Amino acid sequence: MKGGIKELLLELLHEHVYKTWSYYFFRYQPKIYLTGHSKGGCLASLYALELKRDAEILPNPTYVCTFGSPRVGDLTFAKEYDQTISQTSYENHLDIIPFLPPGNNDRMQVEETEAGGEMKISDSCDNSSEIAKPAKKKWWNYAPIGHRKYINSEGTVVHKVSKELDMERIRQFELKTVLKFSEFRRAHCSGIPDMTTLSGSPTTTSSKGGSYFNAIAPDICSLAAAMKPT
């Protein structure tokens, strides 16, 4: 395909804007908000950058908000992105996805065990000889983007994510080297928590996850609990 998929999509967007929305866009200049969870967060960030780079035809993005998004690029990309796009990136307690792919500053290695559906994480910040080391080491220079906010184990949003907090989170992963994938799925879940756990305690999350939704929109979760059939 000549020009690649990205160029084809941009061409289709240009055509759509000109034929359908050109009058609306250029007269009213609507605000464009982008959001996404997990891989959807990556796509939201990349799409925002494409909109910004093609500002002559497509509208500029106003704001991006992602939840549990993997990293998109290296440190150079992250610095350029943060200077260009306004983004908030939410990361949940024990959700490892925002740390992937790893960066040089994380000093974290990840390997999957062959049996049991378990994940082992080695933190080389700890010099303990008891920590298992992968046979083949490889570091990437991936870096987080946006204004990072951390949802702690109590469901409270921490508005400033420091390097020390990141190191503590990595150590929490290390303490759970036999953590089941079900636990990772729970931490990464974007849905509303189990409504049976919400009655009388809108900040309590269930074993099915829902920490992202409950921390950002507790009123909606409480409303869902109130609407539950008796």
C-alpha positions in Angstrom: 0.0 0.0 0.0 1.7 3.2 -1.2 2.4 5.6 1.7 1.4 3.2 4.4 -1.7 2.8 6.5 -1.0 6.0 8.5 -1.0 8.1 5.3 -4.1 6.4 4.0 -6.0 7.1 7.3 -4.9 10.8 7.2 -6.1 11.1 3.6 -9.5 9.7 4.6 -9.6 12.1 7.6 -8.8 15.1 5.4 -11.5 14.1 2.9 -14.0 13.6 5.7 -13.2 17.0 7.2 -13.4 18.9 4.0 -16.7 17.2 2.8 -18.5 17.0 6.1 -17.1 19.1 8.8 -15.0 21.8 7.2 -17.5 24.6 7.8 -18.1 23.5 11.4 -14.4 23.0 12.3 -13.1 26.2 10.8 -15.9 28.4 12.0 -16.5 27.1 15.5 -13.0 25.5 16.2 -14.4 22.8 18.5 -12.3 21.4 21.3 -11.0 17.8 20.7 -10.6 15.5 23.7 -9.0 12.1 23.3 -9.0 9.2 25.8 -8.2 5.5 26.0 -7.4 2.6 28.2 -4.4 0.2 27.8 -3.6 0.0 24.1 -6.3 2.5 23.5 -4.3 5.0 25.5 -1.3 4.5 23.2 -3.5 5.1 20.2 -5.0 8.2 21.8 -1.6 9.7 22.4 -0.3 8.9 18.9 -3.5 10.2 17.3 -3.2 13.5 19.3 0.4 13.9 17.9 -0.8 13.3 14.4 -3.5 15.9 14.8 -1.0 18.4 16.1 1.4 17.8 13.3 -1.3 18.1 10.7 -2.9 21.3 12.2 -3.4 23.0 8.8 -6.2 20.6 8.0 -7.1 18.6 11.1 -8.1 20.3 14.4 -5.6 20.5 17.2 -6.2 18.2 20.2 -7.2 20.0 23.3 -6.4 17.4 25.9 -5.6 13.7 26.2 -6.4 11.4 29.2 -5.2 7.8 29.4 -5.7 5.0 31.8 -3.2 2.2 32.3 -1.5 3.0 29.0 1.8 1.3 28.0 4.6 3.5 27.0 4.7 4.8 23.4 8.3 5.9 22.8 11.8 6.6 24.2 13.0 9.5 26.3 13.5 11.8 23.3 9.9 11.1 22.1 8.5 11.7 25.6 10.2 15.1 26.0 9.0 16.2 22.6 5.5 14.9 23.3 5.1 16.6 26.7 6.2 19.9 25.1 3.5 19.5 22.4 0.5 17.7 23.9 -1.4 18.3 27.2 -2.0 14.8 28.7 -2.9 13.2 32.0 -1.8 9.6 32.5 -3.5 7.6 35.3 -1.7 4.5 36.7 -3.2 2.1 39.1 -1.7 0.2 42.1 -0.1 -3.1 40.9 -0.8 -2.3 37.3 2.4 -3.2 35.6 1.3 -2.1 32.1 2.3 1.6 32.5 5.9 0.3 33.2 6.1 -1.5 29.8 8.1 -1.5 27.7 10.8 -0.9 30.4 13.1 2.1 30.5 16.7 2.5 31.5 15.6 4.4 34.6 13.3 1.7 35.8 16.0 -0.9 36.1 13.3 -3.5 35.8 13.4 -6.8 33.9 10.3 -8.9 33.1 10.1 -12.6 32.2 7.2 -15.0 32.0 7.4 -18.5 33.5 6.5 -21.3 31.2 4.0 -22.9 33.5 1.2 -21.7 35.8 0.3 -18.5 34.1 2.5 -16.6 36.4 4.8 -13.6 35.9 8.2 -13.1 37.6 9.6 -9.6 37.9 13.2 -8.8 38.8 14.2 -5.5 40.2 17.9 -4.8 39.8 17.7 -1.9 42.2 17.9 -4.6 44.9 21.3 -6.2 45.1 19.9 -9.3 46.8 21.4 -12.5 45.5 18.0 -14.2 46.0 16.5 -12.3 43.1 16.3 -14.4 40.0 18.0 -12.9 37.0 16.9 -13.6 33.4 19.5 -15.4 31.4 19.4 -12.7 28.7 19.2 -9.0 29.8 18.0 -6.3 27.6 17.1 -2.7 28.5 15.0 -0.3 26.5 14.9 3.5 26.9 11.1 3.8 26.9 9.7 6.6 29.1 6.3 7.6 30.4 4.5 10.7 29.0 2.0 13.2 30.2 1.2 14.4 33.7 1.2 11.1 35.6 -1.2 10.4 38.4 -1.1 7.3 40.6 -4.1 5.5 42.2 -2.8 4.0 45.4 -4.0 0.8 47.1 -6.7 2.7 49.0 -8.1 4.2 45.8 -6.7 7.7 46.5 -5.2 9.7 43.6 -1.6 10.8 44.1 -1.1 13.8 41.9 2.7 13.8 41.9 4.5 10.7 40.8 8.2 10.8 42.0 11.1 8.5 41.1 11.0 7.2 44.7 7.3 6.2 44.2 8.1 4.4 41.0 10.9 2.5 42.7 8.5 1.5 45.5 6.0 0.3 43.0 8.6 -1.8 41.3 9.5 -3.3 44.6 5.9 -4.1 45.2 5.9 -6.0 41.9 9.1 -7.8 43.1 7.4 -8.8 46.4 4.7 -10.5 44.3 7.0 -12.5 42.0 4.4 -15.2 41.9 1.5 -12.8 41.3 -1.1 -14.5 39.1 -2.2 -12.9 35.8 -5.7 -12.6 37.4 -4.2 -10.1 39.8 -2.7 -8.1 37.0 -6.0 -8.2 35.1 -7.7 -6.9 38.2 -5.3 -4.0 38.6 -5.5 -3.2 34.9 -9.3 -3.4 34.7 -11.1 -0.2 33.4 -14.7 -1.2 34.2 -17.0 -0.3 37.1 -16.2 -2.3 40.2 -18.6 -5.1 41.3 -21.6 -3.1 42.5 -22.1 -5.5 45.5 -19.0 -4.0 47.1 -20.0 -0.4 46.7 -23.0 0.0 49.0 -22.1 2.3 51.8 -18.4 2.5 50.7 -17.9 4.2 47.3 -14.1 3.9 47.7 -14.0 0.1 48.0 -13.1 -1.9 45.0 -13.8 -5.5 44.4 -11.7 -8.5 43.3 -13.0 -7.9 39.8 -11.1 -4.6 39.7 -12.5 -1.2 38.7 -10.0 0.9 40.6 -9.5 3.3 37.7 -13.2 4.0 37.3 -13.8 4.2 41.1 -11.0 6.7 41.7 -11.9 9.0 38.8 -15.7 8.8 39.0 -16.8 7.6 42.4 -20.2 9.3 42.0 -21.0 7.2 38.9 -20.0 4.1 40.8 -22.2 5.0 43.7 -25.1 5.7 41.3 -24.6 2.3 39.7 -24.8 0.7 43.2 -28.0 2.6 44.0 -29.5 1.4 40.7 -28.7 -2.3 41.4 -32.0 -4.3 41.5 -32.8 -5.6 45.0 
